[in-house]
């Protein structure tokens, strides 16, 4: 069974680490170029000073760039998240949102760079905003991409 964007969003929202961290995947676009994720800061998901726990803000951004790339490139590529950086700018309260975007053009560029088994590492950036649209944190994620050896070998 092929996973649909809607099923993946629902599954990721119900996945125990996300569910108990207040993380909800609002949507993956049908073409796998965009995702929207929310973090609900409440009694169970806030820190000692009643703001968003930094680990939860990092977790809400963890897999989404690599998932967008992976679904666009398909099964012939190894794709995974390798590094992450987060800069906290202001306390997060209420509902926080992160938007993830990997354009078709960027995915095709990565496909070409990884052709033949080359190891590609690409940084992606997003921000986490609060309900007022203020930036709470800036996030960078590094994604690793490589064409699978069986595909490269079949081409030779």
C-alpha positions in Angstrom: 0.0 0.0 0.0 1.4 3.4 -1.0 1.1 6.0 1.7 -0.9 9.1 0.9 0.0 12.6 2.2 -3.2 12.6 4.3 -2.5 9.2 5.9 1.1 10.2 6.7 0.0 13.4 8.4 -2.6 11.5 10.5 -0.1 8.8 11.3 2.6 11.2 12.3 0.2 13.1 14.5 -0.8 9.9 16.3 2.8 8.6 16.5 3.4 8.4 20.3 6.4 10.7 20.5 4.5 13.4 18.6 1.2 12.8 20.2 2.5 13.2 23.8 4.7 16.2 22.8 1.7 18.2 21.5 3.0 18.0 17.9 0.4 17.8 15.2 1.0 17.4 11.5 -1.6 19.6 9.8 -0.9 18.5 6.3 1.5 17.3 3.6 0.7 18.7 0.2 -0.4 16.2 -2.5 2.8 16.7 -4.4 5.0 16.3 -1.4 6.5 19.9 -1.7 5.0 21.3 1.5 4.2 20.3 5.1 2.7 22.2 8.0 3.4 21.2 11.6 2.0 22.6 14.9 3.2 22.4 18.5 0.5 22.9 21.1 2.1 24.3 24.3 0.0 23.3 27.3 0.3 22.0 30.8 2.0 18.8 29.6 4.2 20.2 26.9 5.7 23.3 28.5 8.9 23.7 30.5 9.6 25.0 34.0 8.9 28.7 33.0 5.7 27.8 31.2 7.0 28.2 27.6 7.6 25.6 24.9 10.2 23.0 25.7 13.1 23.5 23.4 13.4 19.8 22.7 9.8 19.8 21.5 10.5 22.6 19.1 13.4 20.7 17.7 11.3 17.5 17.5 8.6 19.3 15.6 11.1 20.1 12.8 13.0 16.9 12.8 11.8 14.6 10.0 9.9 16.8 7.6 12.5 18.1 5.2 13.9 14.6 4.7 10.3 13.2 4.3 9.5 15.7 1.6 12.7 15.0 -0.3 12.3 11.2 0.1 8.8 11.2 -1.2 9.7 13.3 -4.2 12.8 11.3 -5.1 11.3 7.9 -4.6 12.7 4.5 -3.6 15.9 4.7 -5.6 17.5 7.1 -3.1 18.7 6.9 0.4 17.5 10.0 2.2 17.8 10.9 5.9 18.2 13.7 8.4 21.8 14.1 9.6 22.1 17.4 11.5 19.9 20.1 13.1 20.5 23.5 14.5 18.0 25.7 16.3 18.3 29.3 17.4 15.7 30.3 20.0 14.6 33.9 19.6 11.7 34.4 22.0 9.6 32.2 24.3 7.1 30.1 22.6 3.5 30.1 24.0 0.2 28.8 22.7 0.2 27.2 19.3 3.5 27.3 17.4 3.7 26.5 13.6 6.5 25.5 11.3 6.2 25.4 7.5 8.4 23.1 5.4 9.0 23.6 1.6 11.0 21.6 -0.8 10.2 22.7 -4.4 10.1 20.3 -7.3 13.1 22.2 -8.8 15.1 21.6 -5.6 14.2 17.9 -5.5 15.3 17.5 -9.2 18.6 19.4 -8.5 19.2 17.0 -5.6 18.4 14.0 -7.8 20.9 15.1 -10.4 23.6 15.8 -7.8 23.1 12.3 -6.2 23.1 10.5 -9.5 25.8 7.8 -9.7 26.0 7.3 -6.0 27.4 10.7 -5.0 26.8 11.7 -1.4 24.9 14.9 -1.2 24.3 17.0 2.0 21.9 19.8 1.7 20.8 22.4 4.4 17.2 23.5 4.6 15.8 26.3 6.7 12.5 27.2 8.3 11.2 29.3 11.2 8.8 28.5 14.0 6.2 31.2 14.5 3.5 31.9 17.2 -0.1 32.8 16.5 0.8 36.4 16.1 3.3 35.5 13.3 6.3 36.4 15.5 9.4 34.2 14.9 10.1 32.1 18.0 13.0 30.1 16.5 15.1 29.7 13.4 15.8 26.1 12.4 18.3 24.5 10.0 18.3 20.8 9.0 20.8 18.9 7.0 19.5 16.2 4.7 21.7 13.4 3.2 20.8 12.1 -0.2 22.5 9.3 -2.2 21.3 7.1 -5.1 21.1 3.5 -3.9 24.0 1.3 -5.0 21.6 -1.2 -6.8 20.4 1.6 -9.0 23.9 2.9 -9.7 25.2 -0.6 -10.4 22.3 -1.4 -12.8 23.1 1.7 -14.8 26.8 0.7 -15.3 
